[in-house]
């Protein structure tokens, strides 16, 4: 099961010659539901983007075998993948050149990985097409985003506004392990400063309302939650 879920993770390519930064991003972004592919060489970057079709590239501008700006220029000849450039020099020239060549954002080293993650999500939201408004379904669970209606086995079920938003976000990211902090950030918003355990309370209420479909909301111990598409079979078995 883990290999199937891993395959569904969105991929981020990190082109960075500082091993400590690459390892930090691999660990941090991995915990946030991303699959991370790293390289320290400018010469490998183009091939990795072609091979892995990433949702985003984190690109250092100063690499031992070439310039990150050259990498960006080559990538832009065949891909519109979002790119966040990293620079050790806090100069306007580097930032302007990167943006003119097609970078979506930039960060100056040293940086906080949490801020990079927030910028990544902002870039991904801007670059993604408008979300489909069609019904989200899994087993007997139906979520109608426009009408803000939830049906369980065809019967309408009342969820609070926050419960609805949380269930919808989990379904949109089915198969991805989502941390409590990420759920707070995406569902509650940056202005929320409460205890991360408030997510647990809302998940508990959602599970009660899902009834026999509650196994689809799976706890990821030490991290948060994910919608497990394969758990649909557990609920189906209850009818047999």
N, C-alpha and C positions, 0 to 999 in steps of 0.2 A: 504493500500500500504506500509506503513512504516514497518509493521510486516514482510512482505515478503522480503523487502530489508534488514531488520535487520538480518533475517535468513541467508542471503547470505554473511554476513560479516565474514571474517576469524577470528577465535577465538585465543586469547592468554590467557594462564593460568599464573597468577602471584601468586607465593607462597612467601609471605612476611608478617612478623609479625608486621612491623611498619605501623600502619594505615595511617599515613600521606603519606608515599611512595605509598602504595596501591591505595589510593584515587587519588593521583597525576597521577599515571600511568593509572588508569581507565579513568580519564578525558582526559588526553593527547592522549592516544592511541585511545580512542573512537572518538576523533575529527579527527583522521587520518584514520578512516575507519575500525578499529578493534572492535570486541566484546571482552570484557575483563571479565574473571572469576577470582575471587580472593579468597585466603584462607590464614589464618595465621598459619595453622597447617600442619606439615609434614605428619601426619597421613591421611589427606584428599587428598594430592596431587596426589597419584597414582590413586585413584578413579576418580578424576576430569579429569585427562589426558585420562583415558579410556572412560569416559562418553562424553567428549566434542570433542575429536579428534582434538586438537588444532594444529595450524600451527607452534606454538612456545611456549616455556615455559620460563618464567623469574623466577629464583629460588634463593632465599636467602640461604646462607650456614649455617647461625646461626638462628635456629628456636627454639621456647620454648619447643617443645615436641620431638625434634630429630634433627639430622644433615641433612642439605641439601645434603651432599654427599651420605648419605644413601638413600635419596629419588632418587637421580640421578641414583644410582646403581640399584634400583628396577625398575625405569622407563625404563632403558636400557635393561631389561630382556624381554620387550614386545614391545618397541617402539623406533623408530629412530627419533622421533620428535626433531627438533633443540632446544637446551637449552642454555640460557645465564645465567651464575651464577653471583650472587651479593655477595660481601664479604666486611665486614667492616674493614678487616685487609689486609693491602697492603703487603702481604708476598708471596714470590714465592712458598712456600709449598702449600698454599691453591689453588693457580692458577694451579700449576702442577697437584695436585691431581684431581681437577675438570676436567682438560683437559684429563687426563689419563682415567678417568671414563666415558668420552664421551661427556663432555660439548663442545659446539661449539665456545664459546667466554666467556669472563668474564668482569665484571666492578667492580671497587672499589668505595664504598660509601665514601663521598657523590658524586653524579653524576648528570650530566645534562640530563634531559629526552630527549632533542634533540639528544644528542650523543647516548643514548641508542636506540632511534628510528633508527638512521643511522646504528648502528651496527646490529639491528634486520633485517633491509632490506638487508644488506650485507650478513648476514647469510642465509636469505631466498633465495637470489639469488644463493648462492653457493649450497644450498641443493635442489633447485628445478630442475626437469628434464629440458632438453633443450626445449625451447618454440616451440610449433608446428608452422610450416611454412605454414599451410593450410590457406585458405581464411577465414578472419573474416567477418561475415555477420550479419546484423541486418536490417530487412525489405529490402529496395532496396539499402542499402549501402553495398558495398563490398570493403574490403581492402586486397590486396595481398602483404604480407610482403616481400617475396623474390623479386618480380618484382617491389615493391614500386609503385603499381598502385592502384588507387581508381576509382571505378565505381559507379555511381548513376543511379539507374534504368537501368543498362546495358550500360550506356554511360560513357566513360572515362572522369574523371574530374581532372584537374591539381591542385595539392596542392604544396605549397612550402615544402622543406624538413622538416622544423620545424612543419608546419601544419600536415604533414603526421605522424610524430613521435607522436605528441600530440593526434591525432585522434586514432592512433593505440593503444597508452597507455590507453586511455579512454575505448576503446572497450575491451581490455584485462582485464580491471577491471570493467566491466559493473556491475551496481547496487551498486557500492561502492562510497561513497562520498569522493572526493579527494580534499585536500586543495590546494590552490595556491602554497604554499611553497613546498608541496610534488611534485606537477607537475613540478615546477622549478627544484627541486632536481633530479627527475627521467628523465625528458625530456631534460632539458637544461644542467644539470650536476652541480657538486659542484663549478665549476669555474665561474658560472654565478652570477654576483652580481647586476643585474639590479632590477628595480621595479617589484614587484610581479604582478602589473597590466598589465605587458606585456602578461600574460596569457589571460587576458580578451580580449586584442586586437586580439590574435590568435584565440580564441574561436569565436569571432565575425566574423572573416573571414571564419572560417570553417563552421559556420552556414549558411552564405551566399551561400557557395558552395554546401551545403547539400540540399538546396532548401526546398521542402516540408518535407524532413526528418529532418529538423533542430530541431524539438521538442525533438528528442532523446537525445540531449545535454542539460541537465537540470542544471539550476543554483541552487546551494545550498547556500542560502543567508547567508552572514557572514563567509563563509568557502571557497567555490570553485565551483566545478562542478562534475557531474556524468553522465554516460550514463544511461538513464532510459529505460530499455527494454519494459516497459508497454506503453511508449509514442509512440511506433511503431503503436499502434492502431489509434492514432490521425492522423498520416500521411495517413494511409489506408483509413480513413473516407473521406479524401479530394477527393478520386477517386470515391466515391459512389454518 
